[in-house]
Amino acid sequence: MSETVVGGCLCAKVRFQYTGEVGSAAYCHCEDCRRCTGSAFNISVGFDSDKFEITSGAAKEFTSTADSGNVLTRHFCGDCGSPIFTSSVGDPARIYIKAGVLDDPDLVKPVHQSWTGSAVSWSGIKSGLGASEKG
């Protein structure tokens, strides 16, 4: 089913739109993903690159070779630093949008985890921890 998906960075200078089938989401525990997100893991959603467009602003890029050996380009807002998506020269037909930049978080439905051997011990949220709905 084709959907129109929108999202953007924290400061809203970089916005995007995608019209097409929403791919599955996955967790990645590799060190590169931990460092680029500043968190325990990355959650991204696969999209067809030819149906994706940045509608305002411009993303900056950082290219490196991942633990997998793939050359990845990470696209992010140069003002607020929000990671937006990842692309690869090895698979130019797909991009991987960071789940947290989607305006509708209910679109994210993870179905897989990768690099679990690199997962940090504190990545799961333990039941029984104190919690507050806000703040």
C-alpha positions as CSV (number, residue, x, y, z in Angstrom):
1,M,0.0,0.0,0.0
2,S,1.4,3.4,-1.0
3,E,1.6,6.1,1.6
4,T,2.8,9.6,1.9
5,V,5.3,9.9,4.7
6,V,6.8,13.2,6.0
7,G,9.3,14.0,8.6
8,G,12.3,16.2,9.4
9,C,15.0,17.2,11.8
10,L,14.7,18.7,15.3
11,C,15.0,22.3,14.2
12,A,12.7,21.7,11.2
13,K,15.1,23.2,8.6
14,V,15.4,19.8,6.8
15,R,12.1,18.3,5.8
16,F,11.4,15.4,3.6
17,Q,8.5,13.5,1.8
18,Y,8.2,10.0,0.6
19,T,5.4,8.5,-1.4
20,G,5.4,4.7,-1.7
21,E,5.4,1.5,0.2
22,V,6.8,1.8,3.7
23,G,9.4,-0.8,4.3
24,S,10.1,-2.8,7.4
25,A,12.1,-1.4,10.3
26,A,15.1,-2.9,12.0
27,Y,17.3,-2.3,15.0
28,C,21.1,-2.2,14.4
29,H,23.5,-2.6,17.4
30,C,26.8,-2.0,15.6
31,E,29.2,0.5,17.0
32,D,28.8,2.8,13.9
33,C,25.1,3.0,14.5
34,R,25.5,3.6,18.2
35,R,27.9,6.5,17.6
36,C,25.9,8.1,14.8
37,T,22.7,8.1,16.9
38,G,24.2,8.7,20.3
39,S,22.1,5.9,21.6
40,A,22.2,2.1,22.3
41,F,21.1,1.2,18.8
42,N,19.8,2.6,15.6
43,I,16.2,2.0,14.3
44,S,15.7,2.7,10.7
45,V,13.0,2.1,8.1
46,G,13.8,1.1,4.5
47,F,12.4,3.2,1.6
48,D,12.9,3.3,-2.2
49,S,15.3,6.1,-2.8
50,D,13.6,7.3,-6.1
51,K,10.4,8.1,-4.1
52,F,12.1,10.2,-1.5
53,E,12.8,13.9,-1.7
54,I,14.0,16.6,0.6
55,T,11.4,19.3,0.5
56,S,13.2,22.0,2.4
57,G,16.7,22.6,3.6
58,A,19.7,20.5,2.7
59,A,21.3,17.6,4.5
60,K,25.0,17.4,5.2
61,E,26.8,14.1,4.6
62,F,29.4,12.0,6.2
63,T,30.8,8.9,4.4
64,S,32.6,6.1,6.0
65,T,33.2,2.3,5.7
66,A,31.0,0.4,8.2
67,D,31.9,-2.7,10.2
68,S,30.2,-4.7,7.4
69,G,32.6,-3.3,4.8
70,N,29.8,-1.3,3.1
71,V,30.5,2.3,2.3
72,L,27.7,4.3,3.9
73,T,26.7,7.9,3.7
74,R,24.9,9.3,6.7
75,H,22.8,12.4,6.0
76,F,22.1,14.8,8.8
77,C,21.0,18.4,9.5
78,G,24.0,20.6,9.7
79,D,22.3,23.0,12.1
80,C,20.8,20.8,14.8
81,G,22.7,17.6,14.0
82,S,19.7,15.3,13.7
83,P,20.5,12.1,11.8
84,I,18.0,11.8,9.0
85,F,18.9,8.9,6.7
86,T,21.6,6.6,5.5
87,S,22.4,5.6,1.9
88,S,24.9,3.2,0.4
89,V,26.7,3.1,-3.0
90,G,26.2,-0.7,-2.7
91,D,22.4,-0.4,-2.8
92,P,21.5,3.0,-4.4
93,A,17.9,1.9,-4.8
94,R,17.3,2.0,-1.0
95,I,17.7,4.5,1.8
96,Y,17.2,4.0,5.5
97,I,15.3,6.7,7.3
98,K,16.0,7.1,11.0
99,A,12.8,6.2,12.8
100,G,12.9,9.2,15.2
101,V,12.6,11.8,12.4
102,L,9.2,10.5,11.0
103,D,6.3,12.7,11.9
104,D,4.1,9.6,12.4
105,P,6.1,7.2,14.8
106,D,3.4,4.6,14.4
107,L,4.7,3.7,10.9
108,V,7.7,2.1,12.6
109,K,7.3,-1.6,13.0
110,P,10.7,-3.3,13.7
111,V,10.9,-6.9,12.4
112,H,14.7,-7.6,12.8
113,Q,17.8,-6.9,14.7
114,S,21.4,-6.9,13.4
115,W,24.8,-6.9,14.9
116,T,23.4,-8.2,18.2
117,G,26.9,-9.4,19.1
118,S,27.7,-5.7,19.5
119,A,24.7,-4.9,21.7
120,V,25.4,-3.1,24.9
121,S,24.3,-4.6,28.1
122,W,22.1,-1.7,29.1
123,S,20.2,-1.4,25.8
124,G,17.0,-3.0,27.1
125,I,14.6,-1.1,29.3
126,K,14.2,-3.1,32.5
127,S,10.7,-3.5,33.9
128,G,10.2,-2.0,37.3
129,L,12.2,1.1,36.7
130,G,10.7,4.3,38.0
131,A,8.8,6.2,35.2
132,S,7.1,9.5,34.6
133,E,4.7,10.2,31.8
134,K,6.2,13.6,31.2
135,G,9.5,15.2,32.4
